[in-house]
Amino acid sequence: LSAVAPVDLAHMSLDEALQAQPARSEEIVRSVKAEVTQLVCNDMFAGIEPLELKDPALWARLMRGKFDVQFQKNAEGTHKKVKTRGVANPNSLPLAEKLRRKERDGKPSSPTASADSLWIHLALIAVQRRIAASFDVNMAFMHCLLKEGDHYYYLISPAIATIALAVRPSLGGGLRPDGSLIVQLKGTIYGLPESGLYFYNLFDTSLVAGGYLRSDADPCVYATASGSRVELDVSKDALGNLHVDDCLASFRTPEEHDKFREFMARTFKLGYTEQSIDQEGGISHLGLHIRRSPDSGDISAGQPGYETRLISTRLDADLPGSDCPHGKNLFRIDPDSPLLNTSEQSLFHTTVHELAFLARTRLALAPAVSFLRQRVLTPTREDRAKLTKALRYLSAHPHQCRIIRCATTLKLGIHADGGHASHADYRGHTGVAIFLGLNLVALICRKQSLQTHSSAETELVAVAEGVRRGLLIRAIAIDMGAAVNSARPTPVYQDNQSAITIANRGHGTNRHIGKRFQSVKDDMDAGLIRLLYRPSVLLCADVLTKPLTGEPFHRHIATLMAVGVPPSA
């Protein structure tokens, strides 16, 4: 592994940014001045009287301010812009104030759209040929003012204070002898735990007032439809997924698109940035490069820029590529393998989580990432070799995209498989792939949390996990207008006949397995699901439960990525 830090991903102070990228000094300074000016002009700061500096209440609620500079890149990996963001640092608050706020507010985080709803939405965009665009609210958190009692005091460094005072001299009451400045923080800014919740409440209230319906299954999914909400499988006029301050929206008609633009302009006075999924080069949304082919209508989602940076900064360029991201011994642990030293452990931990972020679109990494995430606390040289093999696979097979097909149905299908006693402690491994037609919308690949006594029990545990996730996806998909054939049971495909027999007829088993069996049985009796046999050679979830290699590995991954011709769901 290479220990070179990817500079373009780091958040730096003004001085650090100027030292790291001296050729961009003018762009950096302009970006910092623009951010400070925005904060001041939008009344995020209020001046204080000099006498307030002696008030103990001020010092009890004072936090250090930060202005982070980031060198942003496009999804292709080229320089996009320098972005500066004024950030709160609640960790710098005195301990007593932290405890008071925690006791009062608990954990004031905002809800966020699930990854499942994003992939469901992309499947709907492809199949229903919807108009689609991403909307990024400019200076999103500046649209919200803190409630009385939530105000903080904010300490600004001398360099930033000079810019702020040039814009609004009346803030000078809190100027200190060292040139730093204390102001009252009146609005929400990045870094405050409350900011996301304030913005979500503003967005949610405005959307609902504008006639949008919030999904019961995912509070960050919204839809409008000509018919009633209770009508199932009805294509929605407009759909939206909200992820903090980023929104992916789609529409059946240009008129609905224009209505949403009017809503955004009316609600957010600082404006918004819109990117169309059909524009040249596609869009960047939540770290994904998403574009629709003008020829086929299929949608591709990848992370080429992130992948390139990961390989260039984490892998020795002299190492050969690999045809598979893991070996047959992936789940085995050598007790005699030496532990990595402290710096090597830190690098291993960071790289594994970078790989996990990439596994959203590089699905072949799922088994390796699932295992390596269990090893981040005590990694060994053997674990590092397994991580390096995954990186060598990326190097040999770069820039593969996850495809969302347009020529398919939206019928829901669940593929569930379990690998019995796969791990060193003899616990099983769950693999679940959930499709809308031919498009994968959710994936589970993880070690099971309990011991099972037979392969059939292991399969039942996997089925229970898949059904729980699948029924949630079914609810979200129905709220979003997917024709999931909701009047019929959802098919759950399994390759173990004994597990299907147990689920259908019942079987005495221990309490932990019994709970899972009963939940599956109840869903079958309610007509929500039906278990169907499918041999391992056709069950794509098989690749998620064991370290397959060669032709079976490539065939199943092609099905998950929708780059091959998968079996009908």
C-alpha positions as a printed NumPy array, in Angstrom:
array([[  0.   ,   0.   ,   0.   ],
       [  1.117,   3.515,  -0.758],
       [  0.767,   6.16 ,   1.955],
       [  0.466,   9.178,  -0.354],
       [ -2.443,  11.348,   0.827],
       [ -4.839,  12.509,  -1.918],
       [ -4.466,  16.286,  -1.518],
       [ -7.6  ,  17.115,  -3.526],
       [ -9.822,  15.272,  -1.006],
       [ -8.48 ,  17.124,   2.058],
       [-10.185,  20.006,   3.85 ],
       [ -7.531,  22.612,   4.65 ],
       [ -7.254,  25.93 ,   6.395],
       [ -6.483,  29.023,   4.326],
       [ -2.744,  28.865,   5.133],
       [ -2.542,  25.123,   4.393],
       [ -4.339,  25.573,   1.063],
       [ -2.004,  28.385,  -0.017],
       [  1.018,  26.241,   0.818],
       [ -0.364,  23.135,  -0.903],
       [ -1.52 ,  24.858,  -4.112],
       [  0.439,  28.141,  -4.55 ],
       [ -0.462,  28.237,  -8.255],
       [ -4.121,  28.621,  -7.299],
       [ -3.567,  31.314,  -4.642],
       [ -5.752,  33.917,  -6.385],
       [ -8.622,  31.442,  -6.781],
       [ -8.26 ,  30.379,  -3.13 ],
       [ -8.381,  33.956,  -1.831],
       [-11.394,  34.798,  -4.023],
       [-13.21 ,  31.702,  -2.728],
       [-12.525,  32.577,   0.928],
       [-13.615,  36.203,   0.464],
       [-16.805,  35.103,  -1.299],
       [-17.755,  32.711,   1.533],
       [-17.089,  35.27 ,   4.296],
       [-19.032,  37.938,   2.39 ],
       [-21.984,  35.57 ,   1.925],
       [-22.084,  34.751,   5.636],
       [-21.934,  38.392,   6.68 ],
       [-24.404,  39.717,   4.091],
       [-26.925,  36.997,   4.887],
       [-26.898,  37.951,   8.579],
       [-25.338,  34.721,   9.837],
       [-23.27 ,  36.86 ,  12.229],
       [-24.39 ,  39.558,  14.651],
       [-22.041,  41.976,  16.401],
       [-21.628,  42.05 ,  20.175],
       [-20.893,  44.879,  22.609],
       [-17.366,  45.118,  24.052],
       [-18.732,  44.618,  27.578],
       [-20.123,  41.207,  26.555],
       [-16.541,  39.954,  26.312],
       [-16.497,  39.949,  30.123],
       [-19.726,  37.954,  30.389],
       [-19.103,  34.343,  31.555],
       [-22.196,  33.244,  29.57 ],
       [-20.423,  34.199,  26.335],
       [-17.356,  32.103,  27.097],
       [-19.573,  29.176,  28.109],
       [-21.106,  29.128,  24.61 ],
       [-18.083,  30.069,  22.508],
       [-16.844,  27.802,  19.713],
       [-13.903,  28.219,  17.38 ],
       [-14.781,  28.954,  13.78 ],
       [-13.104,  27.286,  10.801],
       [-13.012,  28.111,   7.12 ],
       [-12.238,  24.939,   5.191],
       [-10.819,  25.136,   1.673],
       [-11.381,  22.172,  -0.634],
       [-10.074,  21.541,  -4.139],
       [-13.046,  19.927,  -5.821],
       [-12.835,  17.7  ,  -8.885],
       [-15.362,  16.584, -11.447],
       [-16.428,  12.942, -11.522],
       [-13.877,  12.487, -14.327],
       [-11.093,  13.559, -11.941],
       [-10.284,  17.004, -13.432],
       [-10.168,  20.24 , -11.415],
       [-13.606,  21.774, -10.96 ],
       [-13.243,  24.65 ,  -8.509],
       [-11.924,  25.798,  -5.154],
       [-14.69 ,  25.803,  -2.589],
       [-14.556,  27.417,   0.844],
       [-17.017,  26.686,   3.579],
       [-17.475,  28.384,   6.946],
       [-17.694,  25.562,   9.441],
       [-18.729,  25.384,  13.077],
       [-16.641,  23.365,  15.504],
       [-18.998,  22.209,  18.276],
       [-16.215,  20.047,  19.726],
       [-14.55 ,  23.25 ,  20.911],
       [-17.517,  24.119,  23.136],
       [-16.962,  23.802,  26.896],
       [-17.966,  20.381,  28.244],
       [-20.818,  21.76 ,  30.362],
       [-22.463,  23.335,  27.3  ],
       [-22.082,  20.098,  25.299],
       [-23.807,  18.133,  28.07 ],
       [-26.597,  20.718,  28.407],
       [-27.39 ,  20.587,  24.701],
       [-27.177,  16.814,  24.561],
       [-29.609,  16.495,  27.457],
       [-32.012,  18.95 ,  25.806],
       [-31.824,  17.844,  22.175],
       [-30.601,  14.257,  22.225],
       [-29.175,  13.677,  18.739],
       [-30.604,  16.474,  16.533],
       [-29.629,  14.961,  13.183],
       [-31.826,  15.172,  10.12 ],
       [-33.271,  12.205,   8.217],
       [-31.492,  11.335,   4.984],
       [-32.741,   9.488,   1.914],
       [-31.682,   5.848,   1.918],
       [-29.325,   4.527,  -0.746],
       [-32.096,   2.105,  -1.742],
       [-34.454,   4.942,  -2.66 ],
       [-31.756,   6.514,  -4.856],
       [-31.337,   3.321,  -6.908],
       [-35.118,   2.832,  -7.082],
       [-35.422,   6.38 ,  -8.385],
       [-32.745,   5.813, -11.035],
       [-34.548,   2.639, -12.159],
       [-37.78 ,   4.631, -12.509],
       [-35.996,   7.366, -14.461],
       [-34.617,   4.792, -16.893],
       [-37.702,   2.609, -17.35 ],
       [-40.295,   5.418, -17.423],
       [-38.009,   7.693, -19.523],
       [-38.438,  10.526, -17.042],
       [-36.88 ,  13.994, -17.245],
       [-34.281,  14.05 , -14.458],
       [-31.921,  16.55 , -12.848],
       [-29.986,  17.135,  -9.641],
       [-30.621,  20.307,  -7.637],
       [-28.007,  21.693,  -5.247],
       [-29.197,  24.573,  -3.057],
       [-26.647,  27.402,  -2.971],
       [-25.444,  28.153,   0.566],
       [-28.158,  25.782,   1.752],
       [-27.857,  26.257,   5.508],
       [-27.847,  30.062,   5.22 ],
       [-31.585,  29.885,   4.613],
       [-32.23 ,  28.937,   8.245],
       [-31.933,  31.061,  11.38 ],
       [-31.311,  29.505,  14.77 ],
       [-34.148,  29.57 ,  17.265],
       [-33.857,  31.635,  20.416],
       [-31.813,  29.605,  22.875],
       [-29.785,  27.895,  20.154],
       [-27.459,  30.853,  19.538],
       [-23.708,  30.331,  19.819],
       [-20.749,  32.667,  19.913],
       [-18.204,  32.208,  17.145],
       [-14.456,  32.952,  17.282],
       [-12.984,  34.052,  13.928],
       [ -9.242,  34.07 ,  13.142],
       [ -7.494,  37.417,  12.42 ],
       [ -7.177,  36.808,   8.649],
       [-10.894,  36.036,   8.289],
       [-11.843,  38.818,  10.723],
       [-10.185,  41.39 ,   8.441],
       [-12.429,  40.314,   5.544],
       [-15.583,  40.277,   7.697],
       [-14.94 ,  43.757,   9.13 ],
       [-14.288,  45.175,   5.652],
       [-17.772,  43.994,   4.655],
       [-19.536,  45.065,   7.871],
       [-17.546,  47.279,  10.286],
       [-20.382,  47.142,  12.865],
       [-19.192,  43.64 ,  13.816],
       [-16.091,  45.21 ,  15.411],
       [-17.464,  45.257,  18.984],
       [-16.067,  41.769,  19.542],
       [-12.564,  42.536,  18.194],
       [ -9.812,  41.189,  20.467],
       [ -6.239,  42.524,  20.909],
       [ -4.763,  39.661,  18.867],
       [ -6.944,  40.6  ,  15.869],
       [ -9.416,  37.734,  16.261],
       [-13.125,  38.501,  16.35 ],
       [-16.036,  37.157,  18.388],
       [-19.521,  37.39 ,  16.884],
       [-22.887,  35.889,  17.7  ],
       [-23.854,  33.048,  15.363],
       [-27.476,  33.625,  14.331],
       [-27.9  ,  31.19 ,  11.457],
       [-27.166,  27.556,  10.748],
       [-23.834,  26.766,   9.131],
       [-22.025,  23.547,   8.27 ],
       [-20.726,  21.646,  11.255],
       [-23.575,  22.443,  13.626],
       [-25.477,  19.27 ,  14.572],
       [-28.753,  21.186,  14.247],
       [-28.121,  22.569,  10.742],
       [-29.25 ,  19.512,   8.773],
       [-32.468,  19.22 ,  10.758],
       [-33.275,  22.941,  10.345],
       [-32.8  ,  22.662,   6.569],
       [-34.787,  19.423,   6.322],
       [-37.712,  21.015,   8.19 ],
       [-37.648,  24.013,   5.818],
       [-37.495,  21.82 ,   2.701],
       [-40.097,  19.356,   3.987],
       [-42.588,  22.019,   5.093],
       [-42.29 ,  23.879,   1.802],
       [-42.658,  20.745,  -0.343],
       [-45.69 ,  19.461,   1.554],
       [-47.299,  22.914,   1.375],
       [-46.663,  22.832,  -2.385],
       [-48.687,  19.652,  -2.826],
       [-45.979,  17.002,  -2.572],
       [-46.614,  13.822,  -0.594],
       [-43.965,  12.507,   1.792],
       [-43.346,   8.759,   1.67 ],
       [-44.276,   6.822,   4.798],
       [-41.43 ,   4.381,   4.119],
       [-38.682,   6.998,   3.565],
       [-39.183,  10.527,   4.992],
       [-36.832,  12.009,   2.361],
       [-38.809,  10.764,  -0.656],
       [-41.525,  13.021,  -2.106],
       [-43.977,  12.584,  -4.956],
       [-46.914,  14.226,  -6.687],
       [-49.489,  12.353,  -8.739],
       [-52.695,  13.118, -10.558],
       [-54.462,  10.289,  -8.725],
       [-54.916,   9.525,  -5.057],
       [-52.028,   8.454,  -2.858],
       [-53.68 ,   5.099,  -2.17 ],
       [-53.541,   4.142,  -5.845],
       [-50.714,   1.643,  -6.205],
       [-48.33 ,   1.328,  -9.135],
       [-49.27 ,   4.79 , -10.461],
       [-46.508,   6.676, -12.279],
       [-45.885,   9.905, -10.374],
       [-45.88 ,  13.313, -12.026],
       [-42.827,  14.386, -10.002],
       [-40.41 ,  12.584,  -7.68 ],
       [-37.679,  13.842,  -5.37 ],
       [-34.971,  12.308,  -3.156],
       [-33.452,  14.646,  -0.574],
       [-29.972,  13.917,   0.787],
       [-29.121,  16.745,   3.218],
       [-29.064,  19.662,   0.718],
       [-28.793,  17.671,  -2.535],
       [-31.977,  16.698,  -4.346],
       [-32.422,  14.309,  -7.282],
       [-35.762,  15.053,  -8.95 ],
       [-37.546,  13.592, -11.968],
       [-40.673,  14.505, -13.905],
       [-43.08 ,  13.022, -16.432],
       [-43.548,  16.283, -18.336],
       [-41.636,  19.544, -18.927],
       [-44.497,  21.386, -17.18 ],
       [-43.864,  19.487, -13.926],
       [-40.158,  20.259, -14.306],
       [-40.912,  23.989, -14.579],
       [-43.188,  23.848, -11.511],
       [-40.365,  22.371,  -9.437],
       [-37.957,  25.055, -10.655],
       [-40.454,  27.703,  -9.572],
       [-40.71 ,  26.048,  -6.147],
       [-36.923,  26.049,  -5.737],
       [-36.591,  29.682,  -6.784],
       [-39.441,  30.709,  -4.47 ],
       [-38.152,  28.795,  -1.439],
       [-34.406,  29.446,  -1.627],
       [-33.524,  33.103,  -2.071],
       [-29.833,  32.348,  -2.72 ],
       [-30.719,  30.215,  -5.715],
       [-29.751,  26.699,  -6.731],
       [-27.626,  24.835,  -9.244],
       [-29.305,  22.391, -11.632],
       [-27.669,  19.637, -13.682],
       [-29.573,  17.538, -16.207],
       [-28.901,  13.816, -16.415],
       [-29.038,  14.189, -20.214],
       [-26.458,  16.971, -20.452],
       [-23.091,  16.195, -22.009],
       [-20.999,  14.431, -19.391],
       [-24.005,  13.696, -17.151],
       [-24.221,  14.838, -13.526],
       [-22.266,  14.481, -10.296],
       [-24.6  ,  13.483,  -7.462],
       [-23.461,  12.204,  -4.045],
       [-20.079,  11.268,  -5.467],
       [-21.61 ,   9.356,  -8.387],
       [-21.103,  10.202, -12.052],
       [-24.543,   9.554, -13.558],
       [-25.427,   9.883, -17.22 ],
       [-28.052,   8.593, -19.641],
       [-27.033,   7.181, -22.988],
       [-28.726,   9.173, -25.778],
       [-28.754,   6.027, -27.929],
       [-29.978,   3.213, -25.662],
       [-31.632,   5.23 , -22.893],
       [-29.757,   3.181, -20.27 ],
       [-28.275,   5.001, -17.269],
       [-24.723,   4.413, -16.04 ],
       [-23.475,   5.237, -12.537],
       [-19.779,   5.165, -11.717],
       [-17.023,   6.836,  -9.708],
       [-14.169,   7.093, -12.234],
       [-12.412,  10.088, -10.703],
       [-12.555,   8.701,  -7.17 ],
       [-11.389,   5.292,  -8.412],
       [ -8.435,   6.798, -10.28 ],
       [ -7.315,   8.791,  -7.23 ],
       [ -7.679,   5.758,  -4.974],
       [ -5.51 ,   3.584,  -7.216],
       [ -2.885,   6.284,  -7.792],
       [ -2.505,   7.1  ,  -4.086],
       [ -2.933,   3.668,  -2.495],
       [ -1.35 ,   1.121,  -4.841],
       [  2.265,   0.633,  -5.872],
       [  2.3  ,   1.223,  -9.624],
       [  4.702,  -1.706, -10.187],
       [  2.285,  -4.344,  -8.881],
       [  0.523,  -6.46 , -11.54 ],
       [ -3.255,  -6.48 , -11.922],
       [ -5.571,  -9.24 , -10.734],
       [ -8.512, -10.917, -12.442],
       [-10.465, -11.193,  -9.171],
       [-10.613,  -8.926,  -6.077],
       [-10.195, -11.863,  -3.694],
       [ -8.742, -15.326,  -3.401],
       [-10.411, -18.532,  -2.261],
       [ -8.98 , -17.995,   1.233],
       [-10.699, -14.613,   1.709],
       [-12.619, -15.563,   4.867],
       [ -9.753, -17.523,   6.442],
       [ -7.562, -15.977,   9.16 ],
       [ -3.961, -16.969,   9.769],
       [ -3.348, -16.624,  13.544],
       [  0.422, -16.504,  12.955],
       [  0.365, -13.533,  10.582],
       [  2.145, -10.522,  12.21 ],
       [  0.136,  -7.446,  13.166],
       [  0.705,  -4.223,  11.253],
       [  2.363,  -1.343,  13.102],
       [  0.371,   1.738,  14.168],
       [  0.886,   3.806,  11.003],
       [  0.204,   0.789,   8.786],
       [ -2.996,   0.046,  10.72 ],
       [ -4.182,   3.633,  10.208],
       [ -3.531,   3.451,   6.471],
       [ -5.247,   0.043,   6.273],
       [ -8.316,   1.397,   8.1  ],
       [ -8.56 ,   4.44 ,   5.819],
       [ -8.113,   2.439,   2.61 ],
       [-10.742,  -0.161,   3.562],
       [-13.349,   2.549,   4.077],
       [-12.338,   4.274,   0.843],
       [-12.87 ,   0.929,  -0.863],
       [-16.27 ,   0.554,   0.834],
       [-17.332,   3.919,  -0.614],
       [-16.302,   2.742,  -4.079],
       [-18.158,  -0.585,  -3.657],
       [-21.458,   1.258,  -4.266],
       [-20.734,   0.942,  -7.974],
       [-17.923,  -1.648,  -8.059],
       [-20.081,  -4.469,  -6.717],
       [-17.379,  -7.096,  -7.206],
       [-15.655,  -5.605,  -4.152],
       [-18.553,  -6.449,  -1.813],
       [-17.246,  -9.769,  -0.337],
       [-13.703,  -8.411,   0.157],
       [-14.947,  -5.166,   1.726],
       [-17.363,  -7.074,   3.964],
       [-14.501,  -9.191,   5.359],
       [-11.859,  -6.45 ,   5.573],
       [-14.159,  -4.125,   7.525],
       [-14.158,  -6.733,  10.293],
       [-10.359,  -6.571,  10.408],
       [ -9.699,  -2.823,  10.731],
       [ -9.017,  -2.931,  14.491],
       [ -6.329,  -5.657,  14.391],
       [ -5.15 ,  -5.96 ,  10.775],
       [ -2.3  ,  -8.307,   9.904],
       [  0.022,  -8.629,   6.947],
       [ -2.3  , -11.279,   5.556],
       [ -5.173,  -8.761,   5.67 ],
       [ -3.022,  -6.165,   3.932],
       [ -2.276,  -8.667,   1.164],
       [ -6.019,  -9.25 ,   0.71 ],
       [ -6.627,  -5.495,   0.536],
       [ -3.836,  -5.095,  -2.003],
       [ -5.384,  -7.834,  -4.166],
       [ -8.668,  -5.881,  -4.276],
       [ -6.774,  -2.759,  -5.389],
       [ -4.91 ,  -4.787,  -8.031],
       [ -8.287,  -5.932,  -9.38 ],
       [ -9.389,  -2.301,  -9.73 ],
       [ -6.129,  -1.483, -11.482],
       [ -6.681,  -4.305, -14.002],
       [-10.403,  -3.542, -14.533],
       [-10.736,   0.267, -14.268],
       [-13.778,   2.489, -14.596],
       [-16.55 ,  -0.087, -14.728],
       [-20.035,   1.369, -14.243],
       [-23.22 ,   0.073, -12.731],
       [-25.893,   0.021, -15.457],
       [-29.597,   0.77 , -15.019],
       [-31.504,  -0.724, -17.957],
       [-34.506,   1.007, -19.516],
       [-35.852,  -2.007, -21.432],
       [-37.173,  -3.949, -18.454],
       [-40.106,  -4.131, -16.045],
       [-40.297,  -2.802, -12.485],
       [-41.32 ,  -6.103, -10.892],
       [-39.636,  -6.744,  -7.562],
       [-37.521,  -9.879,  -7.05 ],
       [-35.356, -10.934,  -4.077],
       [-32.359, -13.27 ,  -4.457],
       [-31.19 , -14.578,  -1.049],
       [-28.353, -16.975,  -0.278],
       [-26.373, -18.015,   2.774],
       [-22.862, -19.446,   3.055],
       [-22.776, -21.922,   5.965],
       [-19.862, -21.746,   8.464],
       [-17.935, -19.501,   6.057],
       [-15.888, -17.643,   8.67 ],
       [-13.134, -18.662,  11.064],
       [-15.612, -18.712,  13.982],
       [-17.965, -20.889,  11.883],
       [-20.595, -18.2  ,  11.441],
       [-22.391, -17.945,   8.129],
       [-22.448, -15.18 ,   5.538],
       [-25.56 , -13.539,   4.096],
       [-25.852, -12.457,   0.478],
       [-28.975, -10.696,  -0.827],
       [-29.592,  -8.993,  -4.175],
       [-32.885,  -7.161,  -4.72 ],
       [-33.977,  -6.232,  -8.24 ],
       [-36.606,  -4.114,  -9.932],
       [-36.822,  -6.007, -13.191],
       [-33.202,  -6.373, -14.306],
       [-31.932,  -3.436, -12.221],
       [-30.259,  -4.032,  -8.859],
       [-31.574,  -1.611,  -6.224],
       [-30.178,  -3.112,  -2.981],
       [-27.466,  -5.478,  -1.884],
       [-26.584,  -7.168,   1.424],
       [-23.216,  -8.833,   1.925],
       [-22.271,  -9.403,   5.566],
       [-21.29 , -11.91 ,   8.197],
       [-24.234, -13.343,  10.125],
       [-24.546, -12.314,  13.762],
       [-25.485, -15.742,  15.165],
       [-24.404, -19.355,  14.978],
       [-26.441, -21.76 ,  12.862],
       [-26.401, -25.564,  13.036],
       [-27.065, -26.426,   9.391],
       [-26.939, -24.931,   5.927],
       [-30.753, -24.765,   5.897],
       [-30.733, -22.593,   9.041],
       [-28.067, -20.368,   7.493],
       [-30.241, -19.971,   4.39 ],
       [-33.281, -19.102,   6.541],
       [-31.329, -16.349,   8.291],
       [-30.348, -14.944,   4.881],
       [-33.938, -15.166,   3.625],
       [-35.221, -13.33 ,   6.715],
       [-32.73 , -10.489,   6.191],
       [-33.577, -10.302,   2.496],
       [-37.334, -10.277,   3.099],
       [-37.089,  -7.526,   5.723],
       [-35.083,  -5.316,   3.377],
       [-37.159,  -6.303,   0.343],
       [-40.497,  -5.386,   1.932],
       [-39.121,  -1.958,   2.876],
       [-37.989,  -1.476,  -0.739],
       [-41.41 ,  -2.597,  -1.915],
       [-43.05 ,   0.108,   0.239],
       [-40.673,   2.811,  -1.017],
       [-41.104,   1.689,  -4.631],
       [-44.911,   1.799,  -4.361],
       [-44.776,   5.321,  -2.889],
       [-42.544,   6.313,  -5.823],
       [-44.922,   4.867,  -8.395],
       [-43.069,   1.706,  -9.414],
       [-45.273,  -1.   , -10.931],
       [-43.971,  -3.694,  -8.572],
       [-47.007,  -5.939,  -9.154],
       [-48.054,  -5.219,  -5.582],
       [-51.233,  -7.282,  -5.788],
       [-49.153, -10.475,  -5.933],
       [-46.573, -11.954,  -3.546],
       [-42.983, -10.839,  -4.117],
       [-40.842, -13.792,  -5.316],
       [-37.906, -14.705,  -3.068],
       [-35.413, -16.962,  -4.87 ],
       [-33.465, -19.59 ,  -2.91 ],
       [-31.1  , -22.438,  -3.86 ],
       [-31.704, -24.649,  -0.788],
       [-34.712, -26.956,  -1.027],
       [-34.571, -27.825,   2.692],
       [-34.836, -24.151,   3.685],
       [-37.88 , -23.739,   1.405],
       [-39.492, -26.865,   2.921],
       [-38.872, -25.635,   6.486],
       [-40.334, -22.228,   5.662],
       [-43.427, -23.777,   4.087],
       [-44.108, -26.579,   6.578],
       [-42.481, -25.441,   9.799],
       [-39.705, -27.108,  11.757],
       [-38.554, -27.204,  15.371],
       [-35.451, -25.064,  15.85 ],
       [-33.767, -22.838,  18.45 ],
       [-35.185, -19.521,  19.527],
       [-32.939, -17.232,  17.452],
       [-33.581, -19.129,  14.232],
       [-37.235, -19.573,  15.208],
       [-37.851, -15.823,  15.31 ],
       [-36.508, -15.425,  11.797],
       [-38.408, -18.455,  10.529],
       [-41.631, -17.132,  12.032],
       [-41.235, -13.698,  10.443],
       [-40.76 , -15.331,   7.02 ],
       [-43.719, -17.661,   7.626],
       [-45.952, -14.749,   8.667],
       [-45.045, -12.819,   5.507],
       [-45.814, -15.89 ,   3.393],
       [-49.168, -16.42 ,   5.122],
       [-50.008, -12.733,   4.581],
       [-49.404, -13.136,   0.838],
       [-46.496, -10.678,   0.787],
       [-43.838, -13.134,  -0.412],
       [-43.423, -16.616,  -1.884],
       [-40.289, -18.749,  -1.774],
       [-39.145, -20.2  ,  -5.106],
       [-36.263, -22.515,  -5.895],
       [-33.493, -21.339,  -8.199],
       [-30.242, -23.298,  -8.671],
       [-26.966, -21.716,  -7.553],
       [-25.765, -21.319, -11.126],
       [-28.644, -18.849, -11.71 ],
       [-28.791, -17.305,  -8.209],
       [-26.624, -14.183,  -8.46 ],
       [-26.584, -13.706,  -4.658],
       [-24.272, -16.755,  -4.566],
       [-21.321, -14.5  ,  -5.41 ],
       [-21.984, -12.455,  -2.238],
       [-21.692, -15.387,   0.189],
       [-18.403, -16.994,  -0.789],
       [-15.167, -16.014,  -2.568],
       [-16.036, -17.296,  -6.024],
       [-13.43 , -16.948,  -8.761],
       [-13.229, -17.559, -12.494],
       [-16.29 , -17.876, -14.74 ],
       [-18.973, -18.108, -11.949],
       [-17.63 , -14.9  , -10.371],
       [-17.659, -12.919, -13.616],
       [-21.075, -14.259, -14.652],
       [-22.788, -13.281, -11.386],
       [-21.077,  -9.877, -11.221],
       [-22.242,  -9.169, -14.785],
       [-25.797,  -9.874, -13.597],
       [-25.477,  -7.546, -10.598],
       [-23.928,  -4.77 , -12.706],
       [-26.526,  -5.357, -15.47 ],
       [-23.776,  -5.52 , -18.078],
       [-24.633,  -9.081, -19.132],
       [-27.929, -10.761, -19.911],
       [-29.208, -11.725, -16.44 ],
       [-31.888, -14.349, -15.794],
       [-35.419, -13.008, -15.632],
       [-36.433, -11.756, -12.181]])
